Amino acid sequence: MGRSVVEVSTDSTLPMVVHAEWAERFPWVFQGTTTRGASSEPLDFRMFGPAPAGRVMERWQRLRRDTGFLRVVHGRQVHGRDVMVHQGGPPGLFVGWGRDGHATRTPGVLLAVSLADCVPVFLADPMRGVVALLHAGWRGAAAGILEVGLSVLGDRFGSRAEDLALHLGPSICGECYEVGPEVFDALGAPIPDCPDRLDLRAILARRAVSAGIRTDEITFSGACTRCGDSSFFSHRAGDEERHLGLIGIRPSDVPPGLPR
């Protein structure tokens, strides 16, 4: 279900790829996924890992500076289903605890999730000017992070599933992701007799359709974080670093060079 797209690189100073169709259709939305960056110094945004905190914070400060957003929000991700709504706040970086999803209708607030194989789920409601971003590994998907996210958008902003656009960003593909029967069971998928390959994006797309999102508004990245010479970090490939999924409602002073 849905349609594969190829994200394109931007000409900004921040190495990232964006959904070109969304950039054209929704000029008020800033959306993208950061990449590894230069091989000499990977663009690692892992906030709760072994890297020196000062170096990591420098990268988050660069993110805020290069995107032009006043406030960046992130969460200590626990592969759960809690979604936090952001209505603004002082400039800087806000970090919640135990949050795998974020939503906002406030310009200038940039939502961020960290990734290294899990699926970034981007949501946009052009009717109400709302965006959301969910971090969906298999545990989060099994816990219902997508369904909770849709419920939050409906309850807090009046969003309807049939009005939403959904994009499943760069993540590990079905050919590279082998898991045990217990994972299939947790996701409500047919249970194999032994470990088998699983396409998590396909499962999320089916759940989105079941929730009422139109098939023609569902896209998924053609990129795999694990395959070949990937531009992204992959936990399965042994990377400790993390890249970011990003979405926000553009402030008035977005710097030139970023997609509009």
Secondary structure by P-SEA (a helix, b strand, c coil): cbbbbbbbbbccccccccaaaaaaacccccccccccccccccccccccccccaaaaaaaaaaaaaaacccbbbbccccccbbbbbbccccccccccccccccccccccbbbbbbbccbbbbbbbccccbbbbbbbccaaaaaacaaaaaaaaaaaccccccccbbbbbccccccccccccaaaaaaacccccccbbbbcaaaaaaaaaaaaccccccbbbbccccccccccccccccccccccbbbbbcccccccccccc
